[in-house]
């Protein structure tokens, strides 16, 4: 699910409904307060001597600060949760990688007897790596390579 939060597109594989609902409520409160502040400013221009309007504006500015702090707290909580989810994902993938690294040795142990069995049948190839790289050491005493080449072809 993708949602827009203050110009940033957040793509999360989970449900962001609660975050979006919380931000929508705070944003609505902020817009209402801003609208009321504009109204008070217009009234102050019409009646600059009104003593009640500055007090009302002061209360509205306090509300705006409180609502902005609430939105910031909501975003901080969301950022902390996103960081925690990122860490969980990192740990999960790291576990998979470590498991593969650990088990690659086990694969070699499982393949080695098979390679040994193949070695007992195939006496003509020297691989770059693996258990058959010692070809020269076990082939000595079985004749020279030139003789063996002719014997393998026939």
CNS distance restraints for C-alpha pairs under 8 A (distance, minus, plus):
assign (resid   1 and name CA) (resid  11 and name CA) 6.01 0.50 0.50
assign (resid   1 and name CA) (resid  12 and name CA) 5.83 0.50 0.50
assign (resid   1 and name CA) (resid  13 and name CA) 6.13 0.50 0.50
assign (resid   1 and name CA) (resid  14 and name CA) 6.94 0.50 0.50
assign (resid   1 and name CA) (resid  15 and name CA) 6.94 0.50 0.50
assign (resid   1 and name CA) (resid  16 and name CA) 7.36 0.50 0.50
assign (resid   2 and name CA) (resid   9 and name CA) 6.66 0.50 0.50
assign (resid   2 and name CA) (resid  10 and name CA) 5.63 0.50 0.50
assign (resid   2 and name CA) (resid  11 and name CA) 4.60 0.50 0.50
assign (resid   2 and name CA) (resid  12 and name CA) 6.58 0.50 0.50
assign (resid   3 and name CA) (resid   9 and name CA) 5.89 0.50 0.50
assign (resid   3 and name CA) (resid  10 and name CA) 5.59 0.50 0.50
assign (resid   3 and name CA) (resid  11 and name CA) 6.90 0.50 0.50
assign (resid   3 and name CA) (resid  16 and name CA) 7.87 0.50 0.50
assign (resid   3 and name CA) (resid  20 and name CA) 7.78 0.50 0.50
assign (resid   4 and name CA) (resid   8 and name CA) 5.77 0.50 0.50
assign (resid   4 and name CA) (resid   9 and name CA) 4.75 0.50 0.50
assign (resid   4 and name CA) (resid  10 and name CA) 6.32 0.50 0.50
assign (resid   5 and name CA) (resid   9 and name CA) 6.40 0.50 0.50
assign (resid   5 and name CA) (resid  10 and name CA) 7.15 0.50 0.50
assign (resid  12 and name CA) (resid  16 and name CA) 7.50 0.50 0.50
assign (resid  16 and name CA) (resid  20 and name CA) 6.16 0.50 0.50
assign (resid  17 and name CA) (resid  21 and name CA) 5.96 0.50 0.50
assign (resid  18 and name CA) (resid  22 and name CA) 6.08 0.50 0.50
assign (resid  19 and name CA) (resid  23 and name CA) 6.13 0.50 0.50
assign (resid  19 and name CA) (resid  74 and name CA) 7.73 0.50 0.50
assign (resid  19 and name CA) (resid  78 and name CA) 7.22 0.50 0.50
assign (resid  20 and name CA) (resid  24 and name CA) 5.90 0.50 0.50
assign (resid  21 and name CA) (resid  25 and name CA) 6.24 0.50 0.50
assign (resid  22 and name CA) (resid  26 and name CA) 6.39 0.50 0.50
assign (resid  22 and name CA) (resid  74 and name CA) 7.42 0.50 0.50
assign (resid  23 and name CA) (resid  27 and name CA) 5.88 0.50 0.50
assign (resid  23 and name CA) (resid  71 and name CA) 6.63 0.50 0.50
assign (resid  23 and name CA) (resid  74 and name CA) 7.23 0.50 0.50
assign (resid  24 and name CA) (resid  28 and name CA) 6.05 0.50 0.50
assign (resid  25 and name CA) (resid  29 and name CA) 6.35 0.50 0.50
assign (resid  26 and name CA) (resid  30 and name CA) 6.20 0.50 0.50
assign (resid  26 and name CA) (resid  67 and name CA) 6.45 0.50 0.50
assign (resid  26 and name CA) (resid  68 and name CA) 7.94 0.50 0.50
assign (resid  26 and name CA) (resid  70 and name CA) 7.21 0.50 0.50
assign (resid  26 and name CA) (resid  71 and name CA) 6.05 0.50 0.50
assign (resid  27 and name CA) (resid  31 and name CA) 6.12 0.50 0.50
assign (resid  27 and name CA) (resid  71 and name CA) 7.69 0.50 0.50
assign (resid  28 and name CA) (resid  32 and name CA) 6.15 0.50 0.50
assign (resid  29 and name CA) (resid  33 and name CA) 6.17 0.50 0.50
assign (resid  29 and name CA) (resid  67 and name CA) 6.98 0.50 0.50
assign (resid  30 and name CA) (resid  34 and name CA) 6.10 0.50 0.50
assign (resid  30 and name CA) (resid  64 and name CA) 6.23 0.50 0.50
assign (resid  30 and name CA) (resid  67 and name CA) 6.16 0.50 0.50
assign (resid  30 and name CA) (resid  68 and name CA) 7.21 0.50 0.50
assign (resid  31 and name CA) (resid  35 and name CA) 6.09 0.50 0.50
assign (resid  32 and name CA) (resid  36 and name CA) 6.21 0.50 0.50
assign (resid  33 and name CA) (resid  37 and name CA) 6.14 0.50 0.50
assign (resid  33 and name CA) (resid  60 and name CA) 6.32 0.50 0.50
assign (resid  33 and name CA) (resid  63 and name CA) 7.17 0.50 0.50
assign (resid  33 and name CA) (resid  64 and name CA) 6.26 0.50 0.50
assign (resid  34 and name CA) (resid  38 and name CA) 6.27 0.50 0.50
assign (resid  34 and name CA) (resid  64 and name CA) 7.48 0.50 0.50
assign (resid  35 and name CA) (resid  39 and name CA) 6.31 0.50 0.50
assign (resid  36 and name CA) (resid  40 and name CA) 6.22 0.50 0.50
assign (resid  36 and name CA) (resid  60 and name CA) 7.49 0.50 0.50
assign (resid  37 and name CA) (resid  41 and name CA) 6.16 0.50 0.50
assign (resid  37 and name CA) (resid  57 and name CA) 6.29 0.50 0.50
assign (resid  37 and name CA) (resid  60 and name CA) 6.50 0.50 0.50
assign (resid  37 and name CA) (resid  61 and name CA) 7.67 0.50 0.50
assign (resid  38 and name CA) (resid  42 and name CA) 6.23 0.50 0.50
assign (resid  39 and name CA) (resid  43 and name CA) 6.24 0.50 0.50
assign (resid  40 and name CA) (resid  44 and name CA) 6.07 0.50 0.50
assign (resid  40 and name CA) (resid  53 and name CA) 6.42 0.50 0.50
assign (resid  40 and name CA) (resid  56 and name CA) 7.67 0.50 0.50
assign (resid  40 and name CA) (resid  57 and name CA) 6.44 0.50 0.50
assign (resid  41 and name CA) (resid  45 and name CA) 6.37 0.50 0.50
assign (resid  41 and name CA) (resid  57 and name CA) 7.96 0.50 0.50
assign (resid  42 and name CA) (resid  46 and name CA) 6.50 0.50 0.50
assign (resid  43 and name CA) (resid  47 and name CA) 6.00 0.50 0.50
assign (resid  43 and name CA) (resid  48 and name CA) 7.88 0.50 0.50
assign (resid  43 and name CA) (resid  53 and name CA) 7.69 0.50 0.50
assign (resid  44 and name CA) (resid  48 and name CA) 4.83 0.50 0.50
assign (resid  44 and name CA) (resid  49 and name CA) 7.76 0.50 0.50
assign (resid  44 and name CA) (resid  50 and name CA) 7.08 0.50 0.50
assign (resid  44 and name CA) (resid  53 and name CA) 6.67 0.50 0.50
assign (resid  44 and name CA) (resid  54 and name CA) 7.94 0.50 0.50
assign (resid  50 and name CA) (resid  54 and name CA) 7.73 0.50 0.50
assign (resid  51 and name CA) (resid  55 and name CA) 7.22 0.50 0.50
assign (resid  52 and name CA) (resid  56 and name CA) 6.31 0.50 0.50
assign (resid  53 and name CA) (resid  57 and name CA) 6.03 0.50 0.50
assign (resid  54 and name CA) (resid  58 and name CA) 6.08 0.50 0.50
assign (resid  55 and name CA) (resid  59 and name CA) 6.34 0.50 0.50
assign (resid  56 and name CA) (resid  60 and name CA) 6.23 0.50 0.50
assign (resid  57 and name CA) (resid  61 and name CA) 6.11 0.50 0.50
assign (resid  58 and name CA) (resid  62 and name CA) 6.30 0.50 0.50
assign (resid  59 and name CA) (resid  63 and name CA) 6.27 0.50 0.50
assign (resid  60 and name CA) (resid  64 and name CA) 6.14 0.50 0.50
assign (resid  61 and name CA) (resid  65 and name CA) 6.26 0.50 0.50
assign (resid  62 and name CA) (resid  66 and name CA) 6.24 0.50 0.50
assign (resid  63 and name CA) (resid  67 and name CA) 6.05 0.50 0.50
assign (resid  64 and name CA) (resid  68 and name CA) 6.01 0.50 0.50
assign (resid  65 and name CA) (resid  69 and name CA) 6.16 0.50 0.50
assign (resid  66 and name CA) (resid  70 and name CA) 6.22 0.50 0.50
assign (resid  67 and name CA) (resid  71 and name CA) 6.25 0.50 0.50
assign (resid  68 and name CA) (resid  72 and name CA) 6.18 0.50 0.50
assign (resid  69 and name CA) (resid  73 and name CA) 6.11 0.50 0.50
assign (resid  70 and name CA) (resid  74 and name CA) 6.22 0.50 0.50
assign (resid  71 and name CA) (resid  75 and name CA) 6.22 0.50 0.50
assign (resid  72 and name CA) (resid  76 and name CA) 6.07 0.50 0.50
assign (resid  73 and name CA) (resid  77 and name CA) 6.18 0.50 0.50
assign (resid  74 and name CA) (resid  78 and name CA) 6.28 0.50 0.50
assign (resid  75 and name CA) (resid  79 and name CA) 6.08 0.50 0.50
assign (resid  76 and name CA) (resid  80 and name CA) 6.16 0.50 0.50
assign (resid  77 and name CA) (resid  81 and name CA) 6.20 0.50 0.50
assign (resid  78 and name CA) (resid  82 and name CA) 6.09 0.50 0.50
assign (resid  79 and name CA) (resid  83 and name CA) 6.11 0.50 0.50
assign (resid  80 and name CA) (resid  84 and name CA) 6.17 0.50 0.50
assign (resid  81 and name CA) (resid  85 and name CA) 6.16 0.50 0.50
assign (resid  82 and name CA) (resid  86 and name CA) 6.08 0.50 0.50
assign (resid  83 and name CA) (resid  87 and name CA) 6.18 0.50 0.50
assign (resid  84 and name CA) (resid  88 and name CA) 6.22 0.50 0.50
assign (resid  85 and name CA) (resid  89 and name CA) 6.22 0.50 0.50
assign (resid  86 and name CA) (resid  90 and name CA) 6.12 0.50 0.50
assign (resid  87 and name CA) (resid  91 and name CA) 6.04 0.50 0.50
assign (resid  88 and name CA) (resid  92 and name CA) 6.06 0.50 0.50
assign (resid  89 and name CA) (resid  93 and name CA) 6.15 0.50 0.50
assign (resid  90 and name CA) (resid  94 and name CA) 5.92 0.50 0.50
assign (resid  91 and name CA) (resid  95 and name CA) 6.04 0.50 0.50
assign (resid  92 and name CA) (resid  96 and name CA) 6.48 0.50 0.50
assign (resid  93 and name CA) (resid  97 and name CA) 6.24 0.50 0.50
assign (resid  94 and name CA) (resid  98 and name CA) 6.07 0.50 0.50
assign (resid  95 and name CA) (resid  99 and name CA) 6.00 0.50 0.50
assign (resid  96 and name CA) (resid 100 and name CA) 6.22 0.50 0.50
assign (resid  97 and name CA) (resid 101 and name CA) 6.21 0.50 0.50
assign (resid  98 and name CA) (resid 102 and name CA) 6.06 0.50 0.50
assign (resid  99 and name CA) (resid 103 and name CA) 6.02 0.50 0.50
assign (resid 100 and name CA) (resid 104 and name CA) 6.00 0.50 0.50
assign (resid 101 and name CA) (resid 105 and name CA) 7.49 0.50 0.50
assign (resid 102 and name CA) (resid 106 and name CA) 7.42 0.50 0.50
assign (resid 103 and name CA) (resid 107 and name CA) 6.34 0.50 0.50
assign (resid 104 and name CA) (resid 108 and name CA) 6.46 0.50 0.50
assign (resid 105 and name CA) (resid 109 and name CA) 6.30 0.50 0.50
assign (resid 106 and name CA) (resid 110 and name CA) 6.17 0.50 0.50
assign (resid 107 and name CA) (resid 111 and name CA) 6.10 0.50 0.50
assign (resid 108 and name CA) (resid 112 and name CA) 5.92 0.50 0.50
assign (resid 109 and name CA) (resid 113 and name CA) 7.53 0.50 0.50
assign (resid 110 and name CA) (resid 114 and name CA) 7.51 0.50 0.50
assign (resid 111 and name CA) (resid 115 and name CA) 6.16 0.50 0.50
assign (resid 112 and name CA) (resid 116 and name CA) 6.12 0.50 0.50
assign (resid 112 and name CA) (resid 131 and name CA) 6.83 0.50 0.50
assign (resid 113 and name CA) (resid 117 and name CA) 6.19 0.50 0.50
assign (resid 114 and name CA) (resid 118 and name CA) 6.21 0.50 0.50
assign (resid 115 and name CA) (resid 119 and name CA) 5.99 0.50 0.50
assign (resid 115 and name CA) (resid 131 and name CA) 6.75 0.50 0.50
assign (resid 115 and name CA) (resid 132 and name CA) 7.47 0.50 0.50
assign (resid 116 and name CA) (resid 120 and name CA) 6.46 0.50 0.50
assign (resid 116 and name CA) (resid 131 and name CA) 7.21 0.50 0.50
assign (resid 116 and name CA) (resid 132 and name CA) 7.84 0.50 0.50
assign (resid 117 and name CA) (resid 121 and name CA) 6.96 0.50 0.50
assign (resid 118 and name CA) (resid 122 and name CA) 6.10 0.50 0.50
assign (resid 119 and name CA) (resid 123 and name CA) 6.57 0.50 0.50
assign (resid 119 and name CA) (resid 132 and name CA) 6.83 0.50 0.50
assign (resid 123 and name CA) (resid 139 and name CA) 7.50 0.50 0.50
assign (resid 124 and name CA) (resid 148 and name CA) 7.80 0.50 0.50
assign (resid 124 and name CA) (resid 149 and name CA) 7.78 0.50 0.50
assign (resid 124 and name CA) (resid 152 and name CA) 7.93 0.50 0.50
assign (resid 125 and name CA) (resid 135 and name CA) 7.61 0.50 0.50
assign (resid 126 and name CA) (resid 132 and name CA) 6.15 0.50 0.50
assign (resid 126 and name CA) (resid 133 and name CA) 5.63 0.50 0.50
assign (resid 126 and name CA) (resid 134 and name CA) 7.66 0.50 0.50
assign (resid 126 and name CA) (resid 135 and name CA) 5.69 0.50 0.50
assign (resid 127 and name CA) (resid 132 and name CA) 6.09 0.50 0.50
assign (resid 127 and name CA) (resid 133 and name CA) 5.47 0.50 0.50
assign (resid 128 and name CA) (resid 133 and name CA) 6.22 0.50 0.50
assign (resid 129 and name CA) (resid 133 and name CA) 5.63 0.50 0.50
assign (resid 134 and name CA) (resid 138 and name CA) 6.83 0.50 0.50
assign (resid 135 and name CA) (resid 139 and name CA) 5.92 0.50 0.50
assign (resid 136 and name CA) (resid 140 and name CA) 6.21 0.50 0.50
assign (resid 139 and name CA) (resid 143 and name CA) 7.83 0.50 0.50
assign (resid 140 and name CA) (resid 144 and name CA) 7.68 0.50 0.50
assign (resid 143 and name CA) (resid 147 and name CA) 6.62 0.50 0.50
assign (resid 143 and name CA) (resid 148 and name CA) 6.91 0.50 0.50
assign (resid 144 and name CA) (resid 148 and name CA) 6.47 0.50 0.50
assign (resid 145 and name CA) (resid 149 and name CA) 6.13 0.50 0.50
assign (resid 146 and name CA) (resid 150 and name CA) 6.66 0.50 0.50
assign (resid 147 and name CA) (resid 151 and name CA) 6.34 0.50 0.50
assign (resid 148 and name CA) (resid 152 and name CA) 6.05 0.50 0.50
assign (resid 149 and name CA) (resid 153 and name CA) 6.38 0.50 0.50
assign (resid 150 and name CA) (resid 154 and name CA) 6.51 0.50 0.50
